[in-house]
Amino acid sequence: MQKGDRTINSFWIRTFGQDAPHAIAEILILGAIFYVVFKAVQGTRAVQIFQFLVLLIVLTYLSKLLNLITVNWLLTTAQMPIFVGLVVLYAAELRRAVSELTRARFFLRANDSVDPVVDEVAKTAQVLSRRHIGALIVFENSTSLQGFIDTGIKMDCVVSSELLVTLFSPLTPLHDGAVIIRNNRIAAAACLLPLSERESVDSSWGTRHRAALGLVEETDAVVVIVSEETGAISLAIDRRITRNIEPPKLQSILWNVIRKRSRS
């Protein structure tokens, strides 16, 4: 055996013990599990719990590897109380994350035809803009919006301009809140979105714009906003809002963004 080979083997034995292949297999399996769980909770408050627990596990392992006896004892002793406390504090978020994990939905279906849906949404925005009717229309992407869908009225119906205009008409009971589109169908209406807490937000922005910004700060959703006061059409994506968009341009932007994300 070459000297270099002996050095590598010695490193693996010191790091993983005599049963190095099994240890490596365990690491790969745990890595896959962590990835699946992270994709399930991404975009929710539960992701903060997941990140903290992963950090705690990594620090515990490193302290053992480096023979930091006191640090390892402290971290090991604190794990159970921390875990119980997080379960109590974030019970609702954890239930939602488990629900998303069992649904095993992490990506949009690339074979879905997005063009007709985009056309209907752009047409809706144009009609509502002329009538000065406020609206929030959300396209779900890889980050699940199930938690926000649960706050509204479930629908599961085909997207059409006529239906969307009716939903946002002031005389209908579902006009407040957002419509969420999932897999090219209206999943729910009258959904509540989180308001942005960013201090630099324009003071002239109303609740709709703050809610749209709050959602795209937490998820990879795409949100179309129609202002009730001015009739202006805006688009929220990637933690920012673009305002005063003309309907033809809105249609083009939505085509490009949603086609790209549906293929990812």
C-alpha positions in Angstrom: 0.0 0.0 0.0 1.3 3.4 -0.9 2.0 6.0 1.8 -0.6 8.3 0.4 -3.2 5.5 0.6 -2.3 4.7 4.2 -2.6 8.4 5.1 -6.1 8.6 3.5 -7.2 5.4 5.3 -5.9 6.7 8.5 -7.9 9.9 8.1 -11.1 7.9 7.4 -10.6 5.7 10.4 -9.9 8.7 12.7 -12.9 10.5 11.4 -15.5 7.7 11.1 -14.0 4.8 13.0 -13.2 1.3 11.8 -16.6 0.9 10.1 -16.0 3.9 7.7 -18.2 2.7 4.7 -21.3 2.3 7.0 -20.7 5.7 8.5 -20.4 7.3 5.1 -23.6 5.6 4.0 -25.4 6.9 7.1 -24.2 10.4 6.3 -25.5 10.2 2.7 -28.9 8.8 3.9 -29.2 11.5 6.5 -28.3 14.1 4.0 -31.0 13.0 1.7 -33.6 13.0 4.5 -32.5 16.5 5.6 -32.9 17.7 2.0 -36.4 16.2 1.6 -37.5 17.7 4.9 -36.0 21.1 4.1 -37.9 21.2 0.7 -41.1 20.4 2.6 -40.7 23.2 5.1 -39.1 25.8 2.9 -41.0 29.0 2.8 -42.6 28.5 6.3 -41.6 29.4 9.8 -40.8 25.8 10.4 -37.7 26.2 8.3 -36.2 28.2 11.1 -36.7 25.3 13.5 -35.2 22.9 10.9 -32.1 25.1 10.4 -31.6 25.5 14.2 -31.8 21.7 14.8 -29.4 20.9 12.0 -26.9 23.4 13.4 -27.3 21.9 16.9 -26.7 18.4 15.5 -23.6 19.5 13.6 -22.1 21.3 16.6 -22.8 18.3 18.8 -21.0 16.0 16.3 -18.0 18.3 15.9 -17.6 18.7 19.6 -17.5 14.9 19.9 -15.1 14.6 17.0 -12.8 17.3 18.4 -13.1 15.7 21.9 -14.5 18.9 23.4 -16.0 17.1 26.4 -17.6 20.0 28.2 -19.1 21.5 25.0 -20.4 18.1 23.9 -22.0 17.4 27.3 -23.7 20.8 27.3 -25.1 20.4 23.8 -26.2 16.8 24.4 -27.9 17.8 27.7 -29.7 20.8 26.1 -31.1 18.9 23.1 -34.2 17.4 24.7 -35.4 20.6 26.5 -34.8 22.6 23.3 -36.6 20.1 21.2 -39.6 20.1 23.5 -39.7 23.9 23.7 -39.6 24.2 19.9 -42.5 21.7 19.5 -44.6 23.6 21.9 -43.8 27.0 20.4 -44.2 26.0 16.8 -46.8 23.3 17.0 -49.0 24.8 14.2 -46.0 25.3 11.8 -44.8 21.8 12.5 -48.2 20.3 11.8 -48.3 22.2 8.5 -44.8 21.0 7.6 -45.7 17.4 8.3 -48.7 17.8 6.1 -46.6 19.1 3.3 -44.1 16.4 3.7 -46.7 13.6 3.4 -48.1 15.3 0.3 -44.6 15.0 -1.2 -45.0 18.0 -3.5 -41.8 19.9 -4.1 -41.9 21.0 -7.7 -44.4 22.2 -10.2 -45.3 19.8 -13.0 -43.4 20.9 -16.0 -45.9 19.5 -18.5 -48.7 21.8 -17.3 -49.7 24.4 -19.9 -49.3 27.8 -18.2 -50.1 30.0 -21.2 -53.9 29.9 -20.9 -53.8 30.6 -17.2 -51.4 33.5 -17.7 -53.7 34.9 -20.4 -56.7 34.7 -18.1 -54.9 36.4 -15.3 -53.6 39.2 -17.5 -57.1 39.7 -18.9 -58.5 39.8 -15.3 -55.9 42.4 -14.2 -56.8 44.6 -17.2 -60.6 44.5 -16.4 -60.1 45.1 -12.7 -57.7 47.9 -13.4 -60.3 49.7 -15.6 -62.9 49.3 -12.9 -60.6 50.2 -10.0 -61.3 47.0 -8.2 -58.5 45.7 -5.9 -57.1 42.3 -6.3 -54.3 39.9 -5.3 -53.6 36.9 -7.5 -50.9 34.5 -6.4 -49.1 31.9 -8.5 -47.6 29.1 -6.3 -44.2 27.8 -7.4 -41.8 25.3 -5.7 -42.5 26.6 -2.2 -45.8 25.3 -1.0 -48.5 27.8 0.0 -50.7 25.3 1.7 -50.6 27.2 5.0 -52.0 30.3 3.3 -54.5 28.2 1.3 -55.8 26.9 4.6 -56.7 30.5 5.7 -59.1 30.9 2.7 -62.0 29.2 1.1 -61.0 26.0 -0.9 -62.2 26.0 -4.5 -60.1 23.8 -6.9 -61.6 25.1 -10.1 -60.5 26.2 -13.6 -58.9 29.6 -13.9 -61.0 32.0 -16.0 -61.2 35.7 -16.3 -64.9 35.8 -15.6 -64.6 33.8 -12.4 -61.6 35.9 -11.1 -63.5 39.2 -11.8 -66.5 37.8 -9.9 -64.4 36.7 -7.0 -62.9 40.2 -6.5 -66.1 42.2 -7.1 -66.9 44.2 -3.9 -70.4 42.7 -3.6 -69.1 39.1 -3.3 -68.2 37.6 0.1 -64.8 36.4 -1.2 -63.4 39.7 -2.5 -61.1 40.4 0.4 -57.8 38.5 0.5 -55.9 36.7 -2.2 -56.7 34.1 -4.8 -54.0 31.4 -4.9 -53.4 29.4 -8.1 -51.8 26.0 -7.8 -51.1 23.6 -10.7 -53.0 26.0 -13.0 -56.2 25.8 -11.0 -57.7 28.2 -8.4 -56.9 26.5 -5.1 -58.6 29.0 -2.8 -59.9 32.5 -2.5 -60.1 35.0 0.3 -56.6 33.8 1.6 -54.7 35.8 4.2 -51.1 36.8 3.3 -48.3 37.9 5.7 -47.7 41.7 5.8 -44.1 42.8 5.1 -42.3 44.2 8.1 -39.7 45.9 6.0 -39.1 49.4 7.3 -38.2 50.8 3.9 -41.6 50.1 2.4 -43.2 53.1 0.6 -45.6 54.8 3.0 -48.1 55.1 0.1 -48.5 51.4 -0.2 -51.7 49.9 1.0 -52.4 46.5 2.6 -52.4 44.6 -0.7 -48.9 45.7 -1.7 -47.6 45.0 1.8 -49.2 41.6 1.8 -47.8 40.7 -1.6 -44.3 41.9 -0.6 -44.6 39.9 2.7 -45.4 36.7 0.7 -42.5 37.1 -1.8 -40.1 37.8 1.0 -40.9 34.4 2.5 -41.6 32.3 -0.6 -40.9 32.1 -4.4 -44.5 32.9 -5.3 -45.4 35.4 -8.0 -48.1 37.9 -7.1 -50.2 40.1 -9.3 -51.6 43.2 -7.5 -54.3 45.6 -8.7 -54.7 48.8 -6.7 -58.2 49.8 -5.8 -57.3 53.4 -5.4 -55.3 54.0 -8.6 -56.1 50.9 -10.8 -52.4 50.4 -11.2 -51.1 46.9 -11.9 -48.0 45.7 -10.0 -46.1 42.4 -9.9 -44.3 41.1 -6.8 -41.5 38.6 -7.3 -38.1 37.8 -5.7 -38.6 40.1 -2.7 -39.5 43.2 -4.7 -42.5 44.8 -6.4 -42.6 46.4 -9.9 -45.4 48.9 -10.2 -47.4 50.4 -13.0 -47.2 47.5 -15.4 -49.2 47.6 -18.6 -51.4 44.4 -19.2 -49.4 43.3 -22.4 -46.1 43.6 -20.5 -47.6 41.8 -17.5 -48.6 38.9 -19.7 -45.1 38.7 -21.2 -43.4 38.8 -17.8 -45.7 36.1 -16.3 -45.1 33.9 -19.3 -41.3 34.1 -19.0 -41.2 33.7 -15.2 -43.7 30.9 -14.8 -42.4 28.9 -17.8 -38.9 29.1 -16.5 -39.9 28.0 -13.0 -42.1 25.2 -14.2 -39.1 23.7 -16.0 -36.8 24.0 -13.0 
